[in-house]
Amino acid sequence: MLAFMKSIQGDIWRGTRAIEAFLTAQEADDEESLNRDGKNCEENESNIMKNFPKTFIKD
């Protein structure tokens, strides 16, 4: 019975470590995505500000 409990404890430990690794990877992916979205937003805002005056000028 003790061997079985140690086996289960090992399985729980491995599962916990796998979950922690997964969550760490997800957090890194989320942060990268937010950084990418922020950069895209800044680029879009810059393009809008460059082209905004041209919107109201008729040739």
C-alpha positions as CSV (number, residue, x, y, z in Angstrom):
1,M,0.0,0.0,0.0
2,L,2.8,2.4,0.8
3,A,4.4,1.9,-2.6
4,F,1.0,2.6,-4.3
5,M,0.7,5.8,-2.3
6,K,4.2,6.9,-3.2
7,S,3.4,6.2,-6.8
8,I,0.3,8.3,-6.7
9,Q,2.2,11.0,-4.9
10,G,4.8,10.9,-7.7
11,D,2.0,11.1,-10.3
12,I,0.5,14.1,-8.6
13,W,3.9,15.8,-8.4
14,R,4.5,15.2,-12.1
15,G,1.0,16.5,-13.0
16,T,1.5,19.6,-10.9
17,R,4.8,20.3,-12.6
18,A,3.2,19.8,-16.0
19,I,0.4,22.2,-15.1
20,E,2.9,24.8,-13.8
21,A,5.0,24.5,-17.0
22,F,1.8,24.9,-19.2
23,L,0.6,27.9,-17.3
24,T,4.1,29.5,-17.5
25,A,4.1,29.0,-21.2
26,Q,0.6,30.4,-21.6
27,E,1.5,33.5,-19.5
28,A,4.6,34.1,-21.8
29,D,2.4,33.7,-24.9
30,D,-0.2,36.1,-23.5
31,E,2.4,38.7,-22.7
32,E,4.0,38.4,-26.1
33,S,0.5,38.7,-27.7
34,L,-0.2,41.8,-25.6
35,N,3.1,43.4,-26.6
36,R,2.4,42.6,-30.3
37,D,-1.1,44.1,-30.0
38,G,0.2,47.2,-28.3
39,K,2.8,47.7,-31.0
40,N,0.2,47.2,-33.8
41,C,-2.0,49.7,-32.0
42,E,0.8,52.3,-31.8
43,E,1.6,51.7,-35.5
44,N,-2.1,52.2,-36.5
45,E,-2.3,55.3,-34.4
46,S,0.8,56.7,-36.0
47,N,-0.5,56.0,-39.5
48,I,-3.9,57.6,-38.6
49,M,-2.2,60.7,-37.3
50,K,0.0,61.0,-40.5
51,N,-2.9,60.5,-42.8
52,F,-5.7,62.3,-40.9
53,P,-5.0,65.8,-42.3
54,K,-5.1,64.5,-45.8
55,T,-8.6,63.2,-45.2
56,F,-10.1,66.8,-45.3
57,I,-8.0,68.2,-48.1
58,K,-9.6,68.1,-51.5
59,D,-7.3,68.1,-54.5
